[in-house]
Amino acid sequence: MVLPVLALFTVTLLWALVAAAAQIRCVDAARAGARAAARSEPLAAAEAAARTAAPEGARVTVTRSGELWRVTVEAAAPGPRGLGLTLRAEAAALAEDTGFLGDSGPGDPL
């Protein structure tokens, strides 16, 4: 009786570790895409940067709202049909073509 329960616990633990690793990849992918978009790289380059770091089959969305670039990465959790779990991560970065409040340019007095 104990061996099947122990085996199920071990499989569940391994799945959770693989799912956590995939979630971390989603977070890294969203950050990479946001950094690329903030540097004013073409939209396709920002999406490619995110897709490169994302888990296989992930959906990447790059949008701009005001001065922020937002990148969302969604992927199915590993396992059979993702076990119905969707991993999601979002990152935002300030566009470099905008300035911070109070920024002074090279010729502006302090």
Residue pairs with C-beta under 8 A, 6 or more apart in sequence:
15 78
15 79
15 83
18 78
18 79
19 77
19 78
19 79
19 85
19 87
22 55
22 75
22 77
22 78
22 87
23 87
23 89
25 53
25 54
25 55
25 75
26 54
26 55
26 58
26 73
26 74
26 75
26 87
26 88
26 89
27 73
27 89
27 91
28 53
29 50
29 51
29 52
29 53
29 54
29 55
29 58
29 60
29 71
29 73
29 89
30 50
30 71
30 72
30 73
30 89
30 90
30 91
31 71
31 91
32 49
32 50
32 52
32 53
33 46
33 47
33 49
33 50
33 60
33 62
33 71
33 73
33 91
34 46
34 69
34 70
34 71
34 91
34 92
34 93
35 49
35 93
36 45
36 46
36 49
36 50
37 43
37 46
37 62
37 64
37 69
37 71
37 93
37 95
38 69
38 93
38 94
38 95
38 96
39 96
40 95
40 96
40 97
41 49
43 62
46 62
46 69
46 71
47 60
47 62
50 60
50 62
50 71
50 73
51 58
51 60
54 60
54 73
54 75
55 75
55 78
55 87
56 75
57 75
57 76
58 73
58 74
58 75
59 73
59 74
59 75
60 71
60 72
60 73
61 71
61 72
61 73
61 74
62 69
62 70
62 71
63 69
63 70
63 72
64 70
64 95
67 94
67 95
67 98
68 92
68 93
68 94
68 95
69 92
69 93
69 94
69 95
70 90
70 91
70 92
71 90
71 91
71 92
72 88
72 89
72 90
73 88
73 89
73 90
74 86
74 87
74 88
75 86
75 87
76 82
76 85
76 86
76 87
77 83
77 85
77 86
77 87
94 100
104 110
